[in-house]
């Protein structure tokens, strides 16, 4: 009788990937990144164990939002006070802090559990095309 493989900390190896997000849709890049962070692209994927890899996103400021999303889509949060709903258009968010926009997109695609939060810690996002993780020898991951 064959046994089912279950991933654990002893039989997992984490790789580093670099993804260039320039001139690519935000949602398309975010889905690929979320899949890599969860480890769903591996044959040893186990749903209840965090077996994902590290991801470095470059050129977060050059990502595109299709249609009229830059002007119509809003980031909303509440301060906790009465009448404290704050709204910011994505055009302003992309100018001020494009890393946060990417983090929100990927965070929404990960589960709201301990596994999802630990996966999000392995995400590094940079505005430009330079990163400081050359010592980890990251591989280039192409999104077609």
SULLIN-V963176 format. One record per pair of residues at least 4 apart in sequence whose ideal C-beta (glycine too) atoms are under 8 Angstrom apart, sorted by sequence separation. I is the first residue (numbers start at 1). J is the second residue. D is the distance in whole Angstrom. If there is no record, write none. Layout:
# SULLIN-V963176
i=I j=J d=D
i=I j=J d=D
This chain:
# SULLIN-V963176
i=7 j=11 d=6
i=8 j=12 d=7
i=20 j=24 d=8
i=24 j=28 d=6
i=25 j=29 d=7
i=26 j=30 d=6
i=27 j=31 d=6
i=28 j=32 d=7
i=29 j=33 d=6
i=30 j=34 d=6
i=31 j=35 d=6
i=32 j=36 d=7
i=33 j=37 d=6
i=34 j=38 d=6
i=36 j=40 d=8
i=41 j=45 d=8
i=59 j=63 d=7
i=65 j=69 d=4
i=68 j=72 d=5
i=69 j=73 d=4
i=80 j=84 d=6
i=88 j=92 d=5
i=89 j=93 d=7
i=90 j=94 d=6
i=91 j=95 d=7
i=92 j=96 d=6
i=93 j=97 d=6
i=94 j=98 d=5
i=97 j=101 d=7
i=98 j=102 d=7
i=99 j=103 d=6
i=100 j=104 d=6
i=101 j=105 d=7
i=102 j=106 d=6
i=103 j=107 d=6
i=104 j=108 d=6
i=105 j=109 d=7
i=106 j=110 d=7
i=111 j=115 d=6
i=112 j=116 d=6
i=113 j=117 d=7
i=114 j=118 d=6
i=115 j=119 d=6
i=116 j=120 d=7
i=117 j=121 d=7
i=118 j=122 d=8
i=119 j=123 d=8
i=126 j=130 d=7
i=134 j=138 d=8
i=7 j=12 d=6
i=21 j=26 d=8
i=24 j=29 d=5
i=35 j=40 d=5
i=36 j=41 d=6
i=39 j=44 d=8
i=40 j=45 d=5
i=46 j=51 d=6
i=65 j=70 d=5
i=67 j=72 d=8
i=79 j=84 d=3
i=88 j=93 d=6
i=93 j=98 d=8
i=111 j=116 d=4
i=126 j=131 d=5
i=133 j=138 d=6
i=35 j=41 d=6
i=39 j=45 d=5
i=45 j=51 d=6
i=78 j=84 d=5
i=79 j=85 d=8
i=110 j=116 d=4
i=38 j=45 d=8
i=39 j=46 d=8
i=44 j=51 d=6
i=78 j=85 d=5
i=79 j=86 d=7
i=93 j=100 d=7
i=94 j=101 d=6
i=110 j=117 d=8
i=124 j=131 d=7
i=21 j=29 d=5
i=65 j=73 d=7
i=77 j=85 d=8
i=78 j=86 d=7
i=93 j=101 d=5
i=42 j=51 d=6
i=76 j=85 d=6
i=77 j=86 d=6
i=107 j=116 d=8
i=110 j=119 d=6
i=124 j=133 d=7
i=19 j=29 d=7
i=76 j=86 d=7
i=110 j=120 d=6
i=39 j=50 d=7
i=76 j=87 d=5
i=90 j=101 d=7
i=38 j=50 d=8
i=39 j=51 d=4
i=40 j=52 d=8
i=75 j=87 d=7
i=19 j=32 d=7
i=39 j=52 d=4
i=74 j=87 d=5
i=75 j=88 d=5
i=107 j=120 d=6
i=19 j=33 d=7
i=38 j=52 d=5
i=39 j=53 d=7
i=74 j=88 d=7
i=75 j=89 d=8
i=106 j=120 d=7
i=37 j=52 d=4
i=74 j=89 d=6
i=75 j=90 d=7
i=36 j=52 d=6
i=37 j=53 d=7
i=73 j=89 d=7
i=74 j=90 d=7
i=36 j=53 d=5
i=73 j=90 d=5
i=103 j=120 d=8
i=106 j=123 d=6
i=37 j=55 d=6
i=71 j=89 d=6
i=75 j=93 d=6
i=17 j=36 d=6
i=36 j=55 d=5
i=70 j=89 d=7
i=71 j=90 d=8
i=70 j=90 d=5
i=71 j=91 d=6
i=103 j=123 d=7
i=69 j=90 d=6
i=70 j=91 d=4
i=33 j=55 d=5
i=103 j=125 d=6
i=102 j=125 d=5
i=33 j=57 d=7
i=70 j=94 d=7
i=65 j=90 d=6
i=75 j=101 d=8
i=99 j=125 d=4
i=99 j=126 d=7
i=29 j=57 d=7
i=99 j=127 d=6
i=65 j=94 d=8
i=75 j=104 d=7
i=98 j=127 d=6
i=63 j=94 d=8
i=7 j=39 d=8
i=12 j=44 d=7
i=11 j=44 d=7
i=61 j=94 d=7
i=29 j=63 d=7
i=63 j=98 d=7
i=17 j=53 d=6
i=19 j=55 d=6
i=21 j=57 d=5
i=22 j=58 d=8
i=7 j=44 d=5
i=12 j=49 d=8
i=16 j=53 d=7
i=17 j=54 d=7
i=19 j=56 d=7
i=21 j=58 d=7
i=22 j=59 d=4
i=26 j=63 d=5
i=61 j=98 d=4
i=7 j=45 d=7
i=14 j=52 d=7
i=15 j=53 d=5
i=16 j=54 d=5
i=17 j=55 d=5
i=18 j=56 d=5
i=19 j=57 d=5
i=20 j=58 d=5
i=21 j=59 d=5
i=25 j=63 d=7
i=26 j=64 d=7
i=60 j=98 d=4
i=63 j=101 d=8
i=5 j=44 d=7
i=7 j=46 d=4
i=12 j=51 d=5
i=14 j=53 d=5
i=15 j=54 d=7
i=16 j=55 d=8
i=17 j=56 d=7
i=19 j=58 d=7
i=20 j=59 d=6
i=21 j=60 d=6
i=23 j=62 d=6
i=24 j=63 d=6
i=25 j=64 d=6
i=26 j=65 d=6
i=60 j=99 d=5
i=63 j=102 d=7
i=6 j=46 d=6
i=14 j=54 d=6
i=16 j=56 d=7
i=18 j=58 d=6
i=22 j=62 d=4
i=23 j=63 d=8
i=24 j=64 d=7
i=25 j=65 d=7
i=5 j=46 d=8
i=8 j=49 d=7
i=21 j=62 d=7
i=22 j=63 d=7
i=23 j=64 d=6
i=25 j=66 d=6
i=60 j=101 d=8
i=7 j=49 d=5
i=21 j=63 d=5
i=60 j=102 d=5
i=6 j=49 d=7
i=7 j=51 d=5
i=57 j=102 d=6
i=50 j=115 d=5
i=60 j=125 d=5
i=49 j=115 d=8
i=57 j=123 d=7
i=60 j=126 d=6
i=61 j=127 d=5
i=48 j=115 d=7
i=52 j=119 d=5
i=55 j=122 d=7
i=57 j=124 d=7
i=59 j=126 d=8
i=60 j=127 d=6
i=61 j=128 d=8
i=50 j=118 d=5
i=54 j=122 d=5
i=55 j=123 d=5
i=56 j=124 d=5
i=57 j=125 d=5
i=58 j=126 d=5
i=59 j=127 d=8
i=37 j=106 d=7
i=50 j=119 d=6
i=53 j=122 d=7
i=54 j=123 d=8
i=55 j=124 d=7
i=56 j=125 d=8
i=57 j=126 d=7
i=59 j=128 d=7
i=52 j=122 d=7
i=54 j=124 d=7
i=56 j=126 d=7
i=58 j=128 d=7
i=59 j=129 d=6
i=58 j=129 d=5
i=30 j=102 d=7
i=34 j=106 d=5
i=38 j=110 d=7
i=58 j=130 d=8
i=29 j=102 d=8
i=33 j=106 d=5
i=37 j=110 d=7
i=58 j=131 d=6
i=26 j=101 d=7
i=30 j=105 d=4
i=34 j=109 d=4
i=56 j=131 d=5
i=26 j=102 d=7
i=30 j=106 d=5
i=34 j=110 d=6
i=38 j=115 d=8
i=56 j=133 d=6
i=27 j=105 d=7
i=30 j=108 d=8
i=31 j=109 d=6
i=26 j=105 d=6
i=30 j=109 d=6
i=21 j=102 d=7
i=38 j=119 d=6
i=37 j=119 d=4
i=54 j=136 d=7
i=56 j=138 d=6
i=37 j=120 d=7
i=54 j=138 d=8
i=37 j=122 d=6
i=37 j=123 d=6
i=55 j=141 d=8
i=33 j=123 d=7
i=36 j=141 d=7
i=22 j=129 d=8
i=14 j=122 d=8
i=20 j=129 d=7
i=32 j=141 d=8
i=32 j=143 d=5
i=18 j=131 d=7
i=29 j=143 d=6
i=28 j=143 d=7
i=16 j=133 d=7
i=24 j=143 d=6
i=16 j=136 d=4
i=18 j=138 d=5
i=20 j=140 d=8
i=16 j=137 d=7
i=17 j=138 d=6
i=18 j=139 d=7
i=16 j=138 d=4
i=17 j=139 d=6
i=18 j=140 d=5
i=19 j=141 d=5
i=15 j=138 d=8
i=16 j=139 d=7
i=17 j=140 d=8
i=18 j=141 d=7
i=15 j=139 d=7
i=17 j=141 d=4
i=19 j=143 d=6
